[in-house]
Amino acid sequence: MYKLLPIIGTLVNSTLLLSEKTRGGELTTEDKDFNRAICSTRAAIENTSQRIK
Protein backbone atom coordinates (compact mmCIF):
# COMPACT_ATOMS: atom_id res chain seq x y z
CA MET A 1 0.00 0.00 0.00
CA TYR A 2 2.50 2.65 1.12
CA LYS A 3 6.19 2.52 0.42
CA LEU A 4 8.52 2.70 3.37
CA LEU A 5 9.95 6.19 3.57
CA PRO A 6 13.71 6.19 3.14
CA ILE A 7 15.42 8.38 5.70
CA ILE A 8 17.37 10.69 3.38
CA GLY A 9 15.97 14.04 4.52
CA THR A 10 17.04 16.31 7.31
CA LEU A 11 16.29 15.14 10.83
CA VAL A 12 15.89 17.92 13.39
CA ASN A 13 14.69 16.92 16.87
CA SER A 14 13.35 13.65 15.40
CA THR A 15 11.34 15.54 12.77
CA LEU A 16 11.74 14.89 9.05
CA LEU A 17 11.80 18.18 7.12
CA LEU A 18 10.67 18.79 3.56
CA SER A 19 13.21 19.91 0.97
CA GLU A 20 12.89 23.60 0.14
CA LYS A 21 13.82 25.33 -3.07
CA THR A 22 16.42 28.05 -3.05
CA ARG A 23 15.47 31.63 -3.87
CA GLY A 24 14.90 31.80 -7.61
CA GLY A 25 15.64 28.09 -7.99
CA GLU A 26 13.67 24.93 -8.56
CA LEU A 27 13.49 21.63 -6.73
CA THR A 28 15.09 18.63 -8.35
CA THR A 29 12.95 15.65 -9.32
CA GLU A 30 14.45 13.70 -6.41
CA ASP A 31 13.47 16.47 -3.96
CA LYS A 32 9.93 16.61 -5.37
CA ASP A 33 9.57 12.82 -5.05
CA PHE A 34 10.92 12.95 -1.49
CA ASN A 35 8.49 15.72 -0.50
CA ARG A 36 5.61 13.82 -2.12
CA ALA A 37 6.49 10.68 -0.13
CA ILE A 38 6.59 12.63 3.14
CA CYS A 39 3.27 14.37 2.42
CA SER A 40 1.45 11.19 1.43
CA THR A 41 2.70 9.43 4.56
CA ARG A 42 1.70 12.41 6.71
CA ALA A 43 -1.77 12.48 5.13
CA ALA A 44 -2.30 8.78 5.86
CA ILE A 45 -1.27 9.27 9.49
CA GLU A 46 -3.47 12.35 9.94
CA ASN A 47 -6.49 10.63 8.35
CA THR A 48 -6.08 7.64 10.65
CA SER A 49 -5.73 9.94 13.65
CA GLN A 50 -8.94 11.78 12.74
CA ARG A 51 -10.88 8.53 12.35
CA ILE A 52 -9.80 7.43 15.83
CA LYS A 53 -10.93 10.73 17.36
C-alpha distances in whole Angstrom, upper triangle without the diagonal:
4,7,10,12,15,18,21,22,25,25,27,28,25,23,21,23,22,24,27,29,33,35,36,33,30,26,25,22,21,22,20,17,17,18,15,13,15,15,11,11,14,14,11,13,16,15,14,18,20,19,20,23
4,6,9,12,15,17,18,21,21,24,24,21,19,17,19,18,20,23,26,29,32,33,30,27,23,22,20,18,18,17,14,14,14,12,9,11,12,9,8,11,11,9,11,14,14,14,17,19,18,20,23
4,6,9,12,14,16,19,19,22,23,20,19,16,18,17,19,22,24,28,31,32,29,25,22,20,18,15,16,16,12,12,13,12,8,10,12,10,9,13,14,12,14,17,17,17,19,22,22,23,25
4,6,9,12,14,17,16,20,21,17,16,14,16,16,18,22,24,27,31,32,29,26,22,21,19,16,16,16,13,12,14,13,9,10,13,11,9,12,14,13,13,17,18,17,19,22,22,23,25
4,6,9,10,13,13,16,18,14,13,10,13,13,14,18,21,24,27,28,25,23,19,18,16,13,13,14,11,8,10,10,7,7,11,10,8,11,13,13,13,16,18,18,19,22,23,23,25
4,6,8,11,12,16,17,14,14,11,13,13,14,18,20,23,26,28,25,22,18,17,16,12,12,14,11,9,11,12,9,10,13,13,12,14,17,16,17,19,21,21,22,25,26,27,29
4,6,8,9,12,14,11,11,8,11,12,13,16,19,22,25,27,24,22,18,17,17,13,13,15,13,10,12,14,11,10,14,15,13,14,18,18,17,20,22,22,23,26,27,27,29
4,7,9,12,15,13,12,9,10,11,10,14,16,19,22,24,21,19,15,14,14,11,10,13,12,8,11,13,11,11,15,16,15,16,19,20,20,22,24,25,25,28,30,30,32
4,6,10,13,11,10,6,6,7,7,11,14,16,19,22,19,17,14,14,14,11,9,12,12,8,9,12,11,10,13,15,14,15,18,19,19,20,23,24,24,26,29,29,30
4,6,10,9,8,6,6,8,8,11,14,16,19,22,19,18,15,16,17,14,12,15,15,11,12,15,14,12,15,17,16,16,19,21,20,21,24,25,24,27,29,30,30
4,6,6,5,5,7,10,11,14,17,19,22,25,23,22,19,20,20,17,15,17,17,14,14,17,15,13,16,18,16,15,19,20,19,20,23,24,23,26,28,28,28
4,5,5,7,7,11,13,15,18,19,22,25,24,23,21,22,23,20,18,20,20,16,16,19,18,15,17,20,18,17,20,22,20,20,24,24,23,26,28,28,28
4,5,9,10,14,16,18,22,23,25,29,27,27,24,25,26,23,21,23,23,19,18,21,20,17,19,21,19,17,21,22,19,20,24,24,22,25,27,26,26
4,7,10,13,16,18,22,24,26,29,28,26,24,24,25,22,20,21,21,17,17,19,17,14,16,19,16,15,18,19,16,18,21,21,20,23,25,24,25
4,6,10,13,15,19,21,24,26,25,23,21,22,22,20,17,18,18,14,14,16,15,11,13,16,13,12,15,17,14,15,19,19,18,21,23,23,23
4,7,10,13,16,18,21,24,22,20,17,18,18,16,13,15,14,11,10,13,11,8,11,13,11,11,14,16,14,15,19,19,19,21,24,24,25
4,7,9,13,15,18,20,18,17,14,16,17,14,11,13,13,10,9,12,12,9,10,14,13,12,15,17,16,17,20,21,20,22,25,26,26
4,6,10,13,16,18,16,14,11,13,13,12,8,9,11,8,6,9,10,7,9,12,12,11,14,17,16,17,20,21,21,23,25,26,27
4,7,10,13,15,12,11,8,10,11,10,6,8,10,8,6,10,11,10,11,15,15,15,17,20,20,20,23,25,25,26,29,30,31
4,7,9,11,10,9,7,10,12,12,8,9,12,11,9,12,14,13,14,17,18,17,19,22,22,22,25,27,27,28,31,32,32
4,7,8,6,6,5,9,12,12,9,10,13,13,11,14,17,16,16,19,21,20,22,25,25,25,28,30,30,31,34,35,35
4,6,5,7,8,11,14,15,12,13,17,16,15,18,20,19,20,23,24,24,25,28,29,28,31,33,33,34,37,38,38
4,5,8,11,14,17,18,15,16,20,19,18,20,23,22,22,25,27,26,27,31,31,30,33,35,35,36,39,40,40
4,7,10,13,16,18,16,16,20,20,19,21,24,23,23,26,28,27,29,32,33,32,34,37,37,37,40,42,42
4,7,9,13,15,12,13,17,17,16,18,21,21,21,24,26,26,27,30,31,31,33,35,35,36,39,41,41
4,6,9,11,10,10,13,14,13,15,18,18,18,21,23,23,24,27,28,28,30,33,33,34,36,38,38
4,7,8,6,6,10,10,10,12,15,15,16,18,20,20,21,24,25,26,27,30,30,31,34,35,36
4,5,5,6,9,10,11,12,14,16,17,18,20,21,22,25,26,27,28,30,32,33,35,36,37
4,5,5,6,9,10,10,12,14,15,16,18,20,21,23,24,26,27,29,30,31,33,35,36
4,5,5,6,9,10,11,12,14,15,17,18,20,21,23,24,26,27,29,30,32,33,35
4,5,5,6,8,10,11,12,14,15,16,18,20,21,22,24,26,27,28,30,32,33
4,5,5,6,9,10,10,12,14,15,16,18,20,21,22,24,26,27,28,30,31
4,6,5,6,9,10,11,12,14,15,17,18,20,21,23,24,26,27,29,30
4,5,5,6,9,10,11,12,14,16,17,18,20,22,23,24,26,28,29
4,5,5,6,9,10,10,12,14,15,16,18,20,21,22,24,26,27
4,5,5,6,9,10,10,12,14,15,16,18,20,21,23,25,26
4,6,5,6,9,10,11,12,14,15,17,18,20,21,23,25
4,6,5,6,9,10,11,12,14,16,16,18,20,21,23
4,5,5,6,9,10,10,12,14,15,16,18,20,21
4,5,5,6,9,10,11,12,14,15,17,19,20
4,5,5,6,9,10,11,12,14,16,17,19
4,5,5,6,9,10,10,12,14,16,17
4,5,5,6,9,10,10,12,14,15
4,6,5,6,9,10,11,13,15
4,6,5,6,9,10,11,13
4,5,5,6,9,10,11
4,5,5,6,9,10
4,5,5,6,9
4,5,5,6
4,5,5
4,5
4
